[in-house]
Amino acid sequence: MRASVGDRLVVEGTYGGELRKEGIIVRVEHDDGSPPYIVRWLEDGHETLVFPGPDARVVAGAR
């Protein structure tokens, strides 16, 4: 997985009742775009350090 600042991280709910989460990548820790990422979640604006799992995907932002 590779990402850049401004890309969207989408995490699909994998358990019953969990919903999809979407956030904007605001910081990439490595020059090659590999995880972890600092993500600002759209639902509440909270920022967290994320190590994406197999249920996550990156959607390219406007560049």
C-alpha positions as CSV (number, residue, x, y, z in Angstrom):
1,M,0.0,0.0,0.0
2,R,1.3,3.4,-1.0
3,A,-0.3,6.8,-0.2
4,S,0.3,10.5,-0.3
5,V,-1.0,13.4,1.8
6,G,-4.5,14.2,0.6
7,D,-5.4,10.7,-0.4
8,R,-8.5,9.1,1.2
9,L,-8.2,6.0,3.4
10,V,-11.3,3.8,3.3
11,V,-11.7,1.0,5.9
12,E,-14.5,-1.4,5.3
13,G,-16.4,-2.8,8.3
14,T,-15.5,-6.4,8.7
15,Y,-17.7,-7.4,11.6
16,G,-21.5,-7.3,11.9
17,G,-22.7,-3.8,12.6
18,E,-19.4,-2.0,11.8
19,L,-19.7,0.7,9.2
20,R,-17.2,1.9,6.6
21,K,-14.8,4.6,7.9
22,E,-13.3,7.2,5.7
23,G,-10.5,9.7,6.4
24,I,-8.0,12.0,4.8
25,I,-4.3,11.1,5.0
26,V,-2.7,14.2,6.6
27,R,0.8,12.8,7.1
28,V,2.8,10.0,5.6
29,E,5.6,8.7,7.8
30,H,7.8,7.2,5.1
31,D,9.2,8.8,1.9
32,D,8.1,5.8,-0.2
33,G,4.4,6.3,0.9
34,S,4.2,3.1,3.0
35,P,2.3,3.0,6.3
36,P,1.8,4.1,8.9
37,Y,-0.3,7.2,8.2
38,I,-1.8,10.0,10.2
39,V,-5.5,10.1,9.2
40,R,-8.2,12.7,10.0
41,W,-11.4,10.8,10.2
42,L,-14.3,12.5,8.3
43,E,-17.0,11.5,10.9
44,D,-15.5,13.5,13.8
45,G,-12.2,15.1,12.7
46,H,-10.2,13.0,15.1
47,E,-6.6,12.3,14.0
48,T,-5.0,8.9,14.6
49,L,-1.9,6.9,13.6
50,V,-3.1,4.1,11.4
51,F,-1.4,0.9,10.3
52,P,-3.9,-0.2,7.6
53,G,-5.0,-3.8,7.5
54,P,-6.4,-5.9,4.7
55,D,-9.8,-4.3,5.0
56,A,-8.4,-0.9,4.0
57,R,-7.7,0.8,0.7
58,V,-6.3,4.1,-0.5
59,V,-8.2,6.3,-2.9
60,A,-6.0,8.9,-4.7
61,G,-6.9,12.5,-3.9
62,A,-6.6,15.4,-6.3
63,R,-3.0,16.1,-7.2
